[in-house]
Amino acid sequence: MEAFDRLAPFIQDFIYQEKWDELRGIQVAACEVIFDSDDNLLLSSGTASGKTEAAFLPVLTELYNNPSKSVGIMYISPLKALINDQFKRLEQLLIDSNIPVCKWHGDASQTKKNELIKNPEGLIQITPESLESLLTNKRGACLQMFSDLRFVIIDEVHHFMRDARGVQLLCVLERLQKLTGIVPRRIGLSATMGDITMAQTWLNTGTNRACAAPVTDEGKKRVRLHVERFVNYAEKRETEERDGSGNVVNVGASGAIGDREHFEYLFKATLDKKTIIFTNSREETEFILANLREIAIKNKSPDVYRVHHGNVSALLRETTEDEMKADDEKIVTGATVTLELGIDIGSLDQAVQAGAPLTVSAFAQRLGRCGRRGQIPQLLFTFVENLRVDAADTLGPINWEFIRLIAIIEKYTKEQWIEPIYPHNHAYNLLYHQTMSYLKSNGELSSAALASAVLSLGPFRHIPQEDYKKLLTHLLNIDHLERTERDGLIIGREGEKIVNSHKFLTVFLATEYLLVKDENRTIGTVDKVYPVGVRFALAGQSWETVDVNEQSKVIFVKKVPGISLVDWDVDFDVELHTILVQKIRSILKSDEPYPYLSERCVPRLEEIRFITRGSGLLENLVTPLSDKKFAVFPWVGTRQLFTLHYALLHKGIKSKLPWISCVYLEVIYNGTAQELTELIIDIMHSDLDLYDLPLPDNIQVRGKYNEFVPTDLLRKQFIEDYLDLEGLKAELL
């Protein structure tokens, strides 16, 4: 029987109404797995390939044919906006099904939630935080709501795998399984996936099921790529260099010729074309879109420029999304990662990336945003260089970001390679969070019962009993836990302050923001006070502060003309993988031309190749920069480079990573390049113990709740989950 014939009648009617020619390959494959097996299912393919429908069509058919006695399907998303977007699509699909759908997040209707608690059925759309809140605060209702749960659909699996929220989600799903005695099938959706096996393992955690990951032949897709370059020439110029590449972000004034040319080029390239302009920072998004709007005003062109990032108010973001969906609106939207995920924004004419994307995964996501609904994906890259003619050292004239951009394009378009995702095997901050959440949900427990319950959760299977005992002892000492007369454990006085906070359920670090309001209209948020009279940018407009209420954390503003700057305090969290770094090296070694490079880019690549070959850094591990300063190029990823950095410190040798995405170490050494080379090789041959390295006292993998974890456990997490001695040795020996 054909897959279409097996679908529920209301779904067949919907397909006819929408005038689909046929089911796509991934949809047919998903139907076969759901209908003919009991496996979990991972669907990994490009944006707009029909993954969402591939998941929902067969599971809704199963629910229609065999209604559940509770909520039957749970859809989990990392974003409320994605839930709202999917809700609109599902409502249309489910009109004639008698299957209700309920949004469940902080902004959703409380009336609808109460109705679902009283009469649990159909489909729930929820975030990990809201699910944990249900499990922790409404345990009895949770048992009734999910006593016959059949399917859990997890959207944007790759996003969860990289994030602390993924650990939280897996823990909460396992806790729900233990509560209900039901192990629903899991379906994971992902647009970008490097290692399918790792994703299958992640999705299967705690289910004891196999996981099918059907591969469908979508055919080789054509892609239009173009890279354009602009230059600011200056003998001496102070600029902000995020990654040592010479890429300009905020130049203080837009008077430099390269910046002016860049903005004029973007204006013409996006004129009458529905476009997303991706940047790597909110500041850059605001600055570029403000300049485009100014050019449009001078040219008496319509204001089609919008800004979409996490600090813009939800209402303004949703308005932008609705405008972009309209076929007749040629909106140009500046965005960061907020439009990487699968929110439906209709067909785009193109996407633009200012500078290099931070990772291959980000490139794949952004490429997937264009070329929807039959179009050929078109992605334009632009970058502005600030060239110093007085560069003091050999490496100064090299634009590493430019070469990284070429490496990213080549690895994905030629090899479909995407960075593998590192597991969180020692997430002690999440261990703290789940311990407190479990006690809040269950009440008093013995140490043994608590350890058995928490350490049996899949994400904590690598954490030994001794480490957990150390954590519990520490929490007793700081009054987060308290021992009862019956020798049980309950939440202590200080712990109550944490678990009763409305912020407890979020496991990601969140900055304290101030609300920005124009009269009663919320514009967005900023992370610092802009005093009365000061101008700043937000949501693509310039604002002037007219009043500040620091107690309520509100800045009142009025709209003003012109271009203003804004900055947010952020930690740059990107890292390069060894395979990508080695691709950078191979590009510098080769003479291969790249047809997507503009006429201005080709000679720049030739110049960088000439410099790197002449310096010897492509063949030599150590390159002299001055009498006592050397560059060490092991051509490894960020984690391996940091491992070498601490190994050198262990020998009393000072070194540093000049910027977070740098591909070499800068080393101070009283000796020759040859002697330093031999020393590094000797270190690699030695029995180096990572626990003996002179790590800073406050070393840790960044995470919420770290302040409640013993420092030696945070140190262990850094060593075990971040440093990579074996990966370093594999490349150097």
Secondary structure, DSSP 8 states (H G I E B T S, - for coil): --HHHHS-HHHHHHHHHTT-SS--HHHHHHHHHHHH---EEEEE--TTSSHHHHHHHHHHHHHHHS--SS--EEEE-S-HHHHHHHHHHHHHHTTTTT--EEEESTTS-HHHHHHHHHS--SEEEE-HHHHHHHHHH-HHHHHHHTTT--EEEES-HHHHHHSHHHHHHHHHHHHHHHHHS---EEEEEES--S-HHHHHHHHHTTT---EE-----------EEEEEEEEEEESS-----SSSS-B-S--SSTTSHHHHHHHHHHHHHHTTS-EEEE-SSHHHHHHHHHHHHHHHHHTT----EEEESTTB-HHHHHHHHHHHHSTT---EEEESGGGTS-------SEEEEES--SSHHHHHHHHHTSS-TT---EEEEEEEEEEETT--STTTT--HHHHHHHHHHHHHHHH---------TT-HHHHHHHHHHHHHHH--B-HHHHHHHHHTSGGGTTS-HHHHHHHHHHHHHTTSEEE-TTS-EEE-HHHHHHHTSTTTT--S-----EEEEETTEEEEEESS---TT-EEEETTEEEEEEEEETTTTEEEEEEESS---------------HHHHHHHHHHHH-----TTB-TTHHHHHHHHHHHHHHHTTTT-SEEE-SSSEEEE-----HHHHHHHHHHHHHTT-EEE-SSTT-SSEEEE-SS-HHHHHHHHHHHHHS---GGGS---TT-----TTGGGS-HHHHHHHHHHHT--HHHHHHHH-
